[in-house]
Amino acid sequence: MYSSPMHSVPGYPDPAFDRARAYIAGPVTPDEGLIPALQWAFQHHPEGRWERIGILVPAQEQMRGHRELHRLRARGVTVEAATDPGALTGFTGPVIVYCPDLHALAVAERLPITCGIVAVAADNAPLRPWVHAFTPQHLAGHVLTPVQPLLPDATVRRAMMYFTHRLTTTPLAQDHPRIEGIVKGLRQLRAQGAVFTAEELIALALQLNWPADAVDQLQQLTTDTFPEPAA
């Protein structure tokens, strides 16, 4: 099972490194991916009951008119949106993150006691940093190769741990000032020779269990600032 040397660092919520994780990537469609995702979910809950399965979608709009989600809800599956995860915040069973964006994956990782997460992607791009962070089991679709080791530069990792402490000890504002300060510090590290990409930073933020809004802001501010290196 995946582990991290930062698991015991005080000052922020411990990520649930012991929970099971899996993913289904494109070109498998989300509707095609629901069946293997449900099979995986049932395998990861000993009771094997529909009401022990959860589904998280990015927004309420995705539930409207979706026949399969309505059918699963009628069977007892808990279906919630990442904008308001509701009953899933106290959910112990496995959660399927359906058509996730980065925000939904970050919300899923903040669910405190769910035993497993399986992502069924419509777009592989949001999956990549999550795969880098947690090396989930591949179930179907393209294999996404995790970056290993993730952010080996010790200075950058220490900086991200420090930023994590700040995020968890003070409220996150609605605007960007604090994240902008983090990006400024990272830019200074880059100028001193540190090597990293935005995707690696986002992956580490997920691994450190950053709040979903902070992960969103980090993505917005770093994607252009720290582009992927040329192939």
C-alpha positions, 0 to 999 in steps of 0.5 A, a space after each residue: 500500500 502506498 505510504 508517504 514520509 509526510 503521513 505523520 507531520 503535524 499541523 494538517 489533516 492526515 490524508 487517508 493513505 490506508 483507503 483503497 483507490 482505483 480509476 477508470 480512464 478514457 476512452 471508456 465512457 463514464 456510463 460504461 465505467 459505472 459497472 466495473 466501478 460498482 463491482 469494485 465498490 462492492 468488493 471493498 465493502 463487506 456488507 455488499 449492500 446498495 445503501 453502502 455505496 456512494 456516488 459523488 458528481 461535480 455538480 447537481 446539474 449532472 444528476 438531472 436527467 441522468 437515468 442511471 444515477 436516478 436508478 442507482 439512487 432508487 436502489 439506495 445508493 447515496 448520490 451527492 454533489 461535490 458542491 454540497 456532499 451532504 450525507 457523504 461527509 459521514 459515509 463509511 462505504 466506498 465512493 464512486 467519483 463520477 465524471 470528476 473534475 479536480 475539485 470533486 477529487 479533492 472533495 472526495 479525498 476530504 471525506 473523512 471516513 470513506 473506505 475507498 474511492 474509485 474515479 470514473 473519468 470523462 476527461 483524463 486530465 483531472 485524473 493525472 495529479 490524483 494518480 500521481 498522488 495516490 497511485 490508485 489501481 487501474 481498472 479500465 481505459 488508458 493507463 496513467 503512469 504516476 510520477 515516481 518519486 513525486 517532487 523529489 526536491 526536498 526544499 519544495 516538499 518542505 515549502 509545501 508542508 509549510 504552506 499546508 500548515 498555514 492553510 489548515 491553521 487560518 481560514 481560506 479567503 474567498 479570493 486568491 491573496 494567500 495562494 498568490 503568496 504561495 505561488 510567489 514563494 514557489 517562483 522564488 524556489 524555481 529561480 534558485 534552481 528547483 525543478 517541478 511542474 504545476 501538475 506535481 504541485 497539485 498532486 502534492 496538494 492532494 496528497 497533503 489533503 488541501 481543501 478543495 477550494 485551495 487546490 482549485 486556486 493552486 491549479 488556476 495560478 500555477 498551470 501557466 506559471 509552471 508549465 510542463 517541460 517540453 518533450 
